[in-house]
Amino acid sequence: QVQLVESGGGLVQPGGSLRLSCAASGRIFGINAMGWYRQAPGKERVLVASMTNGGSTHYADSVKGRFTISRDNAKNTVYLQMNSLKPEDTAVYHCNIVAFGASPYWGQGIQVTVSS
């Protein structure tokens, strides 16, 4: 069973940057889309950014212009570059991969805290 492992989270001051990585433990065939979600305390998990297999991207309005999703197919890794971070970006971030004919893959989640 392929697993997704996130890294790169932590504590950062407002205005700072972090780069999240999500590495798959094996090859995933038939990828349709990859994405990053986040869940703040007491709130639902919401989509932050996504990328289709064709390279089209989508961002939540709250992160447009600040976050960038990218991927490295050779490394089976998807990234989320987060700039100009705000306290309201504080959440647990989960990566997600959707592939044809398979249940969605989810990472275990990684904490991002934006605070001075």
C-alpha positions in Angstrom: 0.0 0.0 0.0 1.5 3.3 -1.1 1.7 5.9 1.7 2.0 9.7 1.5 4.4 11.3 3.9 4.4 15.1 4.5 7.3 17.2 5.7 8.4 20.8 6.0 5.9 22.1 8.5 6.6 23.9 11.7 6.4 27.3 13.4 7.0 30.5 11.4 6.5 34.1 12.0 3.8 36.1 10.1 5.2 37.1 6.7 7.5 34.1 6.6 7.7 31.1 4.2 7.5 27.4 4.4 7.7 24.7 1.8 5.7 21.5 2.3 6.6 18.3 0.6 4.6 15.1 0.2 6.4 12.1 -1.0 4.8 8.9 -2.1 6.4 5.7 -0.9 5.8 4.0 -4.2 4.6 4.6 -7.7 1.0 5.6 -8.1 -0.5 4.9 -11.5 -3.3 6.8 -13.2 -3.0 10.0 -11.2 -5.9 12.3 -11.9 -5.0 15.1 -9.5 -2.9 16.1 -6.5 -3.7 18.5 -3.9 -3.2 20.1 -0.5 -5.9 20.5 2.1 -5.9 22.1 5.5 -7.9 21.8 8.7 -7.8 24.4 11.4 -9.0 23.6 15.0 -12.8 23.3 15.1 -13.2 23.7 11.3 -13.7 21.4 8.4 -10.9 20.3 6.1 -10.8 22.5 3.0 -9.0 22.5 -0.3 -6.0 24.8 -0.4 -4.5 24.0 -3.8 -4.7 21.3 -6.5 -3.1 20.3 -9.7 -4.5 18.1 -12.4 -2.4 15.5 -14.2 -2.4 17.9 -17.1 -0.9 20.7 -15.0 -3.9 22.9 -14.4 -3.9 24.5 -11.0 -6.6 25.7 -8.6 -6.2 27.8 -5.5 -8.5 28.8 -2.7 -9.1 32.5 -2.8 -7.5 32.9 0.6 -4.1 31.7 -0.7 -4.0 33.0 -4.3 -0.8 34.8 -5.0 0.9 33.5 -1.9 0.9 29.7 -2.3 2.2 27.6 -5.2 1.6 23.9 -5.8 4.1 22.0 -7.9 5.3 18.4 -8.4 8.3 16.3 -9.3 7.1 13.2 -11.1 10.5 11.6 -11.0 10.5 11.8 -7.2 6.8 11.0 -6.8 6.6 14.2 -4.7 4.2 17.2 -4.6 5.1 20.5 -3.0 3.3 23.5 -1.6 5.4 26.7 -1.4 3.8 29.0 1.1 4.9 32.7 1.2 3.6 35.7 3.1 2.1 33.4 5.7 -0.6 34.7 8.0 -1.8 33.5 11.4 -5.0 32.4 9.7 -2.9 29.9 7.7 -2.3 28.0 10.9 -3.7 24.4 10.4 -2.8 20.8 9.9 -2.0 20.4 6.2 -2.8 17.1 4.4 -1.7 16.1 0.9 -4.0 14.1 -1.3 -3.7 12.2 -4.5 -6.6 11.0 -6.6 -6.0 8.2 -9.1 -8.3 6.4 -11.5 -9.8 3.3 -10.0 -8.4 3.7 -6.6 -9.5 5.2 -3.3 -7.9 8.7 -2.6 -4.5 8.7 -1.0 -4.1 10.9 2.1 -1.0 11.9 4.1 -1.1 11.8 7.9 -1.0 15.6 8.1 1.6 18.1 9.2 1.2 21.1 11.5 1.8 24.6 10.3 1.7 27.3 12.9 2.1 31.0 12.0 2.7 33.1 15.1 4.9 35.8 16.4 
